[in-house]
Amino acid sequence: MVYSSKNFKINISDKEKEGLIKNLKIGILCQLQKEGYFSSEQVNQMIKEINS
């Protein structure tokens, strides 16, 4: 684990940001499906919408 008492910045491109946000959304949806909030069909449809 890394701890820092100072702020630091990471430079990433807009394309990388977009990919990270998509992966975060998909990860959250998958976790919610595991917890029973969504069916697999619902999650698959939402992932298709995120990727388009």
Residue pairs with C-beta under 8 A, 6 or more apart in sequence:
12 20
22 50
22 51
25 50
26 47
26 50
29 38
29 43
29 46
29 47
30 43
32 38
32 43
33 39
33 40
33 42
33 43
38 46
